[in-house]
């Protein structure tokens, strides 16, 4: 008999949520065939079977958050001579227990009914009394009354997103949502868990930060000509398309090392300056928006950056990112330009203190040496947190990015 447990999907991941069971009791599975989908933060992952066999037990209900190492299901391996046994309904399954190793000592984590911890919750569904360790911890840290929070998870269970929404509301009472009613010509589309997470993250950022905004205009005529001349050779030589984004990342990284207060986070009343750059790149995909991180981008040339971005973007859109690959960014770049945007005011990706936006490159008339000329121009803007960054610093930083893009010889950096 093989026990399937919640896998360790990243160094900082301690739990995951069962999104969907792809196999049921009695189903035969083959090695490497997907068993279930799990979610960790904004990353969804399918977990494959390690053996050929038959599912005999499912121990956790869909929508349940459990610790890494918790037992989820059992599979009788082919040839073991074990017949599938009836499984208890997931709603009545025993609490999931797992030991999580910490530097100090193993800690037992239990996903148990709320009554065990003495928390009286109203009955809002068959799973409304079950709380994950993370939900308990968040509620305790922020002094929230869980009885006042209506769960949107499976069977009325209170999810992490529900608690985060209550935190974003500054600890105020959370009203029980009323069922939406479709009018003539309207369609009701429930928010996915990822959409909820994005919504909470964006609202929370606006409530936490003092956002301000600055934009500069950049002449990228020589970059447009370089890309047109070199894109075919670049693709043949390096196996990825040549876009403008890696050049912008390279120029921005240099500016971040020059102005570390823009490459920082605010920890209480302390500014933490990062002397390295982990560049978060916003990627649009079928579930909304995800922000994978290119780690140690300050040690890469433009070719390396192009390859890293292409790899992360491709795996983001195919739902193959690892949880650690969407964490740890020190600065964020979003790129709405390919969709035609000419000016953007993005929301800061917490805990960063700034986010840069690369908009569409368009030809327009500009004055050069007292003469009107047509050049390829782009607006590069930045939303920044006025708690850490001031207007002078923001402008000096963007000016450095502008100067890099207008003056650097990227042909040499690209090895062309």
C-alpha positions in Angstrom: 0.0 0.0 0.0 1.4 3.4 -1.0 0.5 6.5 1.0 0.3 9.8 -1.0 1.2 12.8 1.1 1.1 16.6 0.6 4.4 17.2 -1.2 7.0 19.8 -0.3 6.7 22.2 -3.3 9.2 24.8 -2.2 11.6 25.7 0.6 9.2 28.2 2.1 6.0 26.2 1.6 4.4 24.6 4.6 0.9 23.7 3.4 -1.3 23.4 0.3 -4.9 23.3 -0.6 -6.6 20.4 -2.5 -8.3 22.1 -5.4 -9.6 19.0 -7.2 -9.4 15.2 -7.0 -8.7 13.9 -10.5 -9.1 10.2 -9.4 -11.6 8.6 -7.1 -11.7 5.5 -5.0 -11.7 2.4 -7.2 -10.0 4.2 -10.1 -6.9 2.6 -11.6 -3.9 5.0 -12.1 -0.6 4.6 -13.9 2.7 5.9 -12.7 3.1 9.6 -13.4 -0.6 10.0 -14.1 -2.1 13.1 -12.3 -3.9 12.3 -9.1 -5.1 15.7 -7.8 -4.5 19.5 -8.2 -3.1 21.5 -5.3 -2.7 25.3 -4.8 0.0 27.1 -3.0 -0.4 30.9 -3.0 -1.0 31.6 -6.7 0.6 28.5 -8.1 -1.5 25.5 -9.1 0.2 22.1 -9.5 -0.9 18.6 -10.6 0.6 15.9 -8.4 1.4 12.6 -10.3 1.2 9.1 -9.0 4.5 7.5 -8.0 3.2 4.0 -8.7 0.8 1.9 -10.9 -2.2 0.8 -8.8 -5.8 1.4 -7.6 -7.0 4.2 -5.4 -8.3 2.7 -2.1 -8.8 5.8 0.1 -9.2 9.5 -0.2 -8.6 11.2 3.2 -9.1 14.9 2.5 -12.0 16.9 0.9 -11.5 19.3 -2.0 -11.0 22.8 -0.7 -9.1 21.6 2.4 -5.8 23.2 3.3 -3.3 20.7 4.9 0.3 20.7 6.0 3.2 19.4 4.0 3.5 15.7 4.7 -0.2 15.1 5.6 -1.6 11.9 4.2 -4.0 12.6 1.4 -4.8 9.2 -0.2 -3.8 5.6 -0.4 -3.0 3.5 -3.6 -2.8 -0.3 -3.7 0.0 -1.1 -6.0 -0.7 -3.5 -8.9 0.0 -7.1 -7.9 -0.5 -6.4 -4.2 -3.7 -8.3 -4.2 -5.6 -5.6 -2.2 -9.1 -4.8 -3.1 -10.3 -1.1 -2.9 -11.9 -0.5 0.5 -14.7 1.9 1.0 -13.4 5.3 2.0 -15.0 7.5 4.7 -16.5 10.6 3.3 -13.8 13.3 3.2 -16.0 15.5 5.4 -15.8 12.9 8.2 -12.1 12.0 7.7 -9.8 12.3 10.7 -7.9 15.5 11.2 -4.8 15.7 9.0 -1.6 15.7 11.0 1.9 16.3 9.7 5.3 17.0 11.2 7.1 20.0 9.7 10.8 20.2 10.3 12.0 23.6 11.6 15.5 24.6 12.6 14.5 24.2 16.3 12.3 21.0 16.4 9.5 19.2 14.6 6.2 20.9 15.0 2.9 19.0 14.8 0.4 20.8 12.6 -3.3 19.8 12.8 -6.1 20.7 10.5 -9.0 20.1 12.9 -12.5 21.2 13.7 -12.6 24.7 15.2 -14.3 23.3 18.4 -11.0 21.6 19.3 -9.4 25.0 19.7 -12.4 26.4 21.6 -13.5 28.7 18.8 -17.3 28.8 18.4 -18.3 29.3 14.8 -21.7 29.5 13.3 -22.8 26.6 11.2 -22.6 27.9 7.6 -22.0 24.6 5.9 -20.7 21.0 6.5 -17.0 22.2 6.6 -17.5 25.6 8.2 -16.1 24.3 11.5 -12.8 23.2 10.0 -9.9 25.7 10.0 -6.4 25.3 8.6 -3.3 26.2 10.7 -2.7 29.2 8.5 -6.2 30.5 8.9 -5.9 30.2 12.7 -2.6 31.9 12.8 -3.6 34.8 10.6 -6.8 35.4 12.6 -4.9 35.3 15.9 -2.1 37.6 14.7 -4.6 40.3 13.5 -7.1 39.8 16.4 -9.9 38.8 14.1 -13.2 37.1 15.3 -13.5 34.1 13.0 -17.2 33.8 13.9 -17.7 37.1 12.0 -16.1 35.8 8.8 -18.2 34.0 6.2 -16.2 31.2 4.5 -16.2 31.0 0.8 -14.4 27.7 0.6 -15.8 24.1 0.1 -18.8 23.6 2.4 -18.5 27.0 4.0 -14.9 26.6 5.1 -13.0 29.8 5.9 -10.1 30.1 3.6 -6.9 32.1 3.7 -8.3 34.5 1.2 -11.3 35.1 3.4 -9.1 36.0 6.4 -6.9 38.2 4.2 -9.9 40.1 2.9 -10.9 40.7 6.5 -7.4 42.0 7.3 -7.5 44.3 4.3 -10.7 45.7 5.7 -8.7 46.9 8.7 -10.2 44.4 11.0 -13.8 45.6 10.5 -16.7 43.2 10.6 -17.1 41.2 7.5 -20.6 41.0 6.3 -22.1 37.7 5.1 -22.3 38.0 1.3 -25.7 37.8 -0.2 -26.3 35.6 -3.2 -25.9 37.5 -6.5 -28.9 37.4 -8.9 -28.4 37.6 -12.6 -30.5 40.2 -14.5 -31.6 40.1 -18.1 -28.5 39.7 -20.3 -26.2 39.1 -17.4 -24.0 36.1 -16.5 -22.8 35.1 -13.0 -19.2 34.0 -12.9 -17.8 32.9 -9.5 -14.3 34.3 -8.7 -11.6 31.6 -8.8 -9.3 31.2 -5.8 -6.6 32.9 -7.8 -8.8 35.8 -8.7 -9.6 36.2 -5.1 -6.0 36.1 -4.1 -5.1 38.8 -6.7 -8.0 41.0 -5.6 -6.9 40.8 -1.9 -3.3 41.4 -2.8 -4.1 44.5 -4.8 -6.6 46.0 -2.3 -4.1 45.3 0.5 -1.3 47.1 -1.4 -3.3 50.2 -1.9 -4.3 50.3 1.7 -0.8 49.8 3.0 1.3 52.0 0.7 1.3 55.7 -0.1 1.4 55.3 -3.8 2.8 58.1 -6.1 3.6 58.0 -9.8 6.2 59.3 -12.2 6.8 58.8 -16.0 9.7 59.5 -18.4 9.7 59.5 -22.2 12.5 57.4 -23.8 13.9 57.4 -27.3 14.4 53.8 -28.2 14.8 54.3 -31.9 18.2 52.5 -31.9 16.8 49.6 -30.0 14.0 49.2 -32.5 16.5 49.1 -35.3 18.8 46.7 -33.4 15.9 44.3 -32.8 14.7 44.4 -36.4 18.2 43.7 -37.6 19.1 41.0 -35.1 15.9 39.2 -34.1 16.3 36.3 -36.5 20.0 35.7 -35.7 19.2 36.0 -32.0 16.5 33.4 -32.2 18.7 31.0 -34.1 21.7 31.5 -31.8 19.9 31.4 -28.4 16.6 29.7 -29.0 14.4 32.5 -27.7 12.7 35.5 -29.3 14.4 38.9 -28.9 12.1 41.4 -27.2 12.6 44.7 -25.6 11.8 43.5 -22.1 15.2 41.9 -21.4 16.9 45.2 -22.3 14.6 47.1 -20.0 15.3 44.7 -17.2 19.1 45.0 -17.8 18.9 48.8 -17.7 16.6 48.8 -14.7 18.8 46.4 -12.7 21.7 48.8 -13.2 19.6 51.7 -11.8 18.5 49.6 -8.9 22.0 48.9 -7.8 22.8 52.6 -8.1 19.6 53.6 -6.1 19.1 50.8 -3.5 16.2 52.6 -1.7 14.1 51.7 -4.8 15.2 48.1 -4.5 14.0 47.8 -0.9 11.2 46.8 1.4 9.8 48.4 4.5 9.9 46.3 7.7 8.1 48.2 10.4 10.1 51.4 10.7 13.2 49.9 9.1 14.1 50.2 5.4 15.7 46.9 4.2 17.9 47.6 1.2 18.7 44.6 -1.1 22.2 44.6 -2.5 21.0 42.1 -5.1 18.2 42.1 -7.6 15.5 39.5 -7.8 13.3 40.9 -10.7 9.6 40.0 -10.6 8.0 40.0 -14.1 4.2 40.3 -14.3 2.9 37.6 -16.7 -0.7 37.4 -18.0 -2.1 33.9 -18.3 -5.5 32.1 -18.4 -6.1 32.5 -14.6 -5.3 36.2 -14.4 -1.9 37.6 -13.5 1.1 35.9 -12.0 4.5 37.3 -11.1 7.4 34.9 -11.5 10.8 36.1 -10.3 14.2 36.0 -12.1 16.6 35.5 -9.2 20.0 37.2 -9.1 19.3 39.1 -12.3 22.1 41.5 -11.4 24.6 38.7 -12.4 23.1 38.2 -15.9 23.7 39.8 -19.2 20.8 40.5 -21.6 21.0 37.1 -23.2 20.7 35.3 -19.8 17.8 37.6 -18.9 16.0 36.9 -22.1 16.3 33.1 -21.6 15.2 33.3 -18.0 12.1 35.4 -18.8 11.1 33.2 -21.7 11.4 30.1 -19.5 9.4 31.5 -16.6 6.7 33.0 -18.8 6.3 29.7 -20.7 6.0 27.7 -17.5 3.7 30.2 -15.9 1.2 29.9 -18.8 1.4 26.1 -18.7 0.9 26.1 -14.9 4.3 24.5 -14.2 5.9 27.1 -11.9 7.2 26.1 -8.5 5.9 28.1 -5.5 9.4 29.4 -4.8 9.5 30.9 -8.3 6.8 33.5 -7.5 8.4 34.7 -4.2 11.3 36.8 -3.1 11.1 39.6 -5.8 12.8 42.8 -4.8 11.4 44.9 -7.7 8.7 44.4 -10.2 8.2 45.2 -13.9 4.9 45.0 -15.8 4.7 45.1 -19.5 1.3 46.1 -20.9 3.0 47.6 -24.0 2.3 44.7 -26.4 -1.5 45.2 -25.8 -1.3 48.9 -26.8 -1.1 50.7 -23.5 0.7 54.1 -23.7 0.6 55.1 -20.0 0.0 52.9 -17.0 -0.4 53.4 -13.2 0.3 49.9 -11.8 -0.3 48.9 -8.2 2.8 48.2 -6.2 3.6 44.5 -5.7 4.1 44.2 -1.9 6.5 44.1 -0.2 8.3 46.0 -3.0 8.4 49.8 -2.8 8.0 50.4 -6.5 6.9 48.8 -9.8 7.9 49.9 -13.3 5.7 49.8 -16.3 6.9 49.4 -19.9 4.2 50.7 -22.3 3.9 50.5 -26.1 6.7 51.7 -28.4 5.2 54.0 -31.0 6.6 56.4 -33.6 5.9 60.0 -32.9 7.3 63.4 -33.8 10.0 64.7 -31.4 12.3 67.8 -31.4 15.9 66.9 -32.0 18.5 69.8 -32.3 15.6 72.2 -33.0 14.3 70.1 -35.8 11.2 67.8 -35.8 12.0 64.2 -36.4 10.1 60.9 -36.3 11.5 58.5 -33.6 10.4 55.3 -31.9 9.4 56.5 -28.4 8.2 54.7 -25.2 6.7 55.9 -21.9 8.3 54.2 -18.9 6.5 54.9 -15.7 6.8 53.9 -12.1 4.4 53.7 -9.1 6.4 54.2 -5.9 5.7 54.1 -2.2 6.1 57.6 -0.8 6.8 56.1 2.7 10.2 55.1 1.4 10.8 56.8 -1.9 10.6 60.6 -2.6 9.9 62.3 -5.9 13.5 63.4 -6.4 14.7 59.8 -6.0 12.0 58.4 -8.2 12.9 60.8 -11.0 16.6 60.3 -10.7 16.1 56.5 -10.8 13.9 56.7 -13.9 16.3 59.1 -15.6 19.1 56.6 -15.0 16.9 53.9 -16.7 16.2 56.3 -19.6 19.9 57.1 -20.0 20.8 53.4 -20.0 18.3 52.6 -22.7 19.2 55.5 -24.9 23.0 55.2 -24.6 24.0 51.6 -24.0 25.3 49.4 -26.9 23.0 46.4 -26.4 24.4 44.8 -29.6 27.7 44.1 -27.8 25.8 42.8 -24.7 23.7 40.5 -26.9 26.8 39.0 -28.5 25.7 40.1 -32.0 
